């Protein structure tokens, strides 16, 4: 996997990662309890703001929904990320390539081509809003807001 470090005006460090086709990191830690998901009997999916991630149990799901920002921060701290519900590139509207993504602040945003990297990075908040809108239109289980 290649990692190219970039610096943004806000002094945020982003990682643009290009993984081999079909390969992507799996979430391993519950962002609420801090426990390994492999030890959870049946992890529960949380959907919020157009993104989804796993937690250890239903009680953890409720806590994550009560304070999504805290859950995303914990994902980032663990170097993990929530994935978008949508499989459409937020820039071009094409089908995403899961080998191409930008990961920041507990969010992973997939894109259709490397040309979408810069627009995603320079318009990070706009990109997150777009993915939330896409999810609300096509996913009744997603909770609005981030």
Helices and strands as residue ranges (DSSP letters): E 2-7, E 13-18, G 37-39, E 44-48, E 51-55, H 58-66, H 68-77, E 82-84, E 97-104, E 107-111, H 116-122, H 124-138
